[in-house]
Amino acid sequence: MIEWQWSGFAELAVTDLYEMLALRQQVFVLEQTCLFPDIDGLDPVAHHLLGWKTTDGKRELAAALRCLPPGVKYDEMSIGRVVTSQAARGTGLGRELVAQGIVCATQLHPGQPIRIDAQAHLQAFYAAFGFQTVSEPYDEDGIMHVYMLRPAA
């Protein structure tokens, strides 16, 4: 069972912010061995979806993503920093995270398309949510990516 938390940056408890940044560092920097500026100045203008799992009374962050409003990074709103913990992979939590993120994002910014920078090997995963590839593959920090766009609902 996952407890979803949808918060603006200023609403995040310091401990929740710490857990979010620690999960992103663990996956994006350490597991993917990718040196890049994860703390990029955009988190303060984003809404964050955090997925908490409680096991044996211990609350752990299992998944997270952020949603940027239209006009911040792209003309469209965007979802990024999509991450699940190593322990949560293969459980379907990534699909649940993206589905929940789309619902939250479209409620926050109704009638807006959603742009993502997807790792190229995940195109089929995101296509299942209505995202369409709109670019050729490009290298971002040593990992091949594509731009994908989900039309406004």
C-alpha positions as CSV (number, residue, x, y, z in Angstrom):
1,M,0.0,0.0,0.0
2,I,1.4,3.4,-1.1
3,E,0.5,6.7,0.6
4,W,0.6,9.4,-2.0
5,Q,1.7,13.0,-1.1
6,W,1.2,15.8,-3.6
7,S,2.9,19.0,-2.4
8,G,4.3,22.3,-3.5
9,F,8.0,22.7,-2.6
10,A,7.2,25.1,0.3
11,E,4.8,22.5,1.8
12,L,7.3,19.7,2.0
13,A,8.6,18.9,5.4
14,V,12.4,19.2,5.6
15,T,12.6,15.4,6.2
16,D,10.5,14.7,3.2
17,L,12.6,16.9,1.0
18,Y,15.7,15.2,2.3
19,E,14.3,11.7,1.5
20,M,13.3,12.9,-2.0
21,L,16.8,14.3,-2.8
22,A,18.4,11.2,-1.3
23,L,16.3,8.9,-3.5
24,R,17.1,10.9,-6.6
25,Q,20.8,10.9,-5.8
26,Q,20.8,7.1,-5.1
27,V,19.2,6.3,-8.5
28,F,20.3,9.1,-10.9
29,V,23.8,9.7,-9.7
30,L,25.0,6.5,-8.0
31,E,23.0,3.7,-9.7
32,Q,23.1,5.3,-13.2
33,T,26.6,6.6,-12.6
34,C,25.6,9.9,-14.1
35,L,27.2,13.1,-12.8
36,F,24.6,15.9,-13.4
37,P,23.1,18.8,-11.5
38,D,20.1,17.2,-10.0
39,I,19.5,20.2,-7.8
40,D,18.9,22.5,-10.8
41,G,16.9,25.4,-9.3
42,L,13.5,24.1,-10.5
43,D,12.3,22.2,-7.5
44,P,11.1,25.3,-5.7
45,V,8.6,26.0,-8.5
46,A,7.5,22.4,-8.9
47,H,4.9,20.3,-7.3
48,H,6.2,17.0,-6.1
49,L,4.5,13.6,-5.9
50,L,6.0,11.3,-3.2
51,G,5.0,7.7,-2.7
52,W,5.5,6.4,0.8
53,K,5.5,2.8,1.8
54,T,5.3,1.7,5.4
55,T,6.8,-1.6,6.3
56,D,7.0,-2.9,9.9
57,G,6.2,0.6,11.1
58,K,9.0,2.2,9.1
59,R,8.0,4.8,6.5
60,E,10.2,4.9,3.4
61,L,10.1,6.9,0.2
62,A,9.5,4.4,-2.6
63,A,8.8,6.7,-5.6
64,A,8.8,10.4,-6.6
65,L,8.3,12.7,-9.5
66,R,8.0,16.5,-10.0
67,C,5.7,18.5,-12.2
68,L,6.8,21.9,-13.6
69,P,4.2,24.4,-14.6
70,P,3.8,25.5,-18.3
71,G,6.4,28.1,-19.3
72,V,9.1,27.1,-16.7
73,K,11.1,24.5,-18.6
74,Y,9.0,24.1,-21.7
75,D,5.9,25.9,-23.2
76,E,4.0,22.8,-21.9
77,M,3.9,21.6,-18.3
78,S,6.4,18.9,-17.7
79,I,6.9,15.8,-15.6
80,G,10.4,14.8,-14.6
81,R,12.7,13.3,-12.0
82,V,10.5,10.1,-12.2
83,V,12.1,7.7,-9.8
84,T,11.4,4.5,-7.9
85,S,13.6,2.9,-5.2
86,Q,15.5,-0.2,-6.1
87,A,13.3,-2.3,-3.8
88,A,10.1,-1.1,-5.5
89,R,11.2,-1.9,-9.0
90,G,9.3,-4.7,-10.8
91,T,6.2,-4.2,-8.5
92,G,4.2,-2.0,-10.9
93,L,4.9,1.1,-8.7
94,G,6.5,3.0,-11.6
95,R,3.3,2.6,-13.6
96,E,1.2,3.7,-10.6
97,L,3.5,6.7,-10.0
98,V,3.2,7.9,-13.6
99,A,-0.6,7.4,-13.7
100,Q,-1.0,9.2,-10.4
101,G,1.4,12.0,-11.6
102,I,-0.6,12.6,-14.7
103,V,-3.8,12.8,-12.7
104,C,-2.3,15.3,-10.2
105,A,-0.6,17.4,-13.0
106,T,-3.7,17.7,-15.1
107,Q,-5.8,18.7,-12.1
108,L,-3.2,21.4,-11.3
109,H,-2.9,22.6,-14.9
110,P,-6.1,21.5,-16.7
111,G,-6.2,21.5,-20.5
112,Q,-2.4,21.5,-20.8
113,P,-0.2,18.9,-22.7
114,I,2.6,17.3,-20.8
115,R,6.2,17.1,-22.1
116,I,8.8,14.7,-20.7
117,D,12.5,14.0,-21.4
118,A,12.3,10.2,-21.4
119,Q,15.2,7.9,-21.3
120,A,15.1,6.4,-24.8
121,H,14.7,2.8,-23.6
122,L,11.5,3.8,-21.8
123,Q,9.6,5.1,-24.8
124,A,7.1,2.1,-24.9
125,F,6.5,2.5,-21.1
126,Y,5.5,6.2,-21.5
127,A,3.6,5.5,-24.8
128,A,1.2,3.4,-22.7
129,F,0.2,6.6,-20.9
130,G,-0.4,8.5,-24.2
131,F,3.0,10.1,-24.7
132,Q,4.2,10.3,-28.2
133,T,7.9,10.6,-29.2
134,V,8.5,14.0,-30.8
135,S,12.3,14.1,-31.3
136,E,15.2,12.0,-32.4
137,P,17.2,10.4,-29.6
138,Y,19.8,12.8,-28.0
139,D,22.5,12.3,-25.4
140,E,21.8,13.9,-22.1
141,D,24.5,13.4,-19.5
142,G,25.7,10.2,-21.1
143,I,22.2,8.6,-21.4
144,M,20.1,8.6,-24.6
145,H,16.8,10.5,-24.2
146,V,13.9,11.5,-26.4
147,Y,11.3,14.3,-26.0
148,M,7.8,12.9,-25.6
149,L,4.5,14.8,-25.5
150,R,1.1,13.8,-24.2
151,P,-1.6,15.9,-25.8
152,A,-4.0,17.8,-23.5
153,A,-6.9,15.8,-22.3
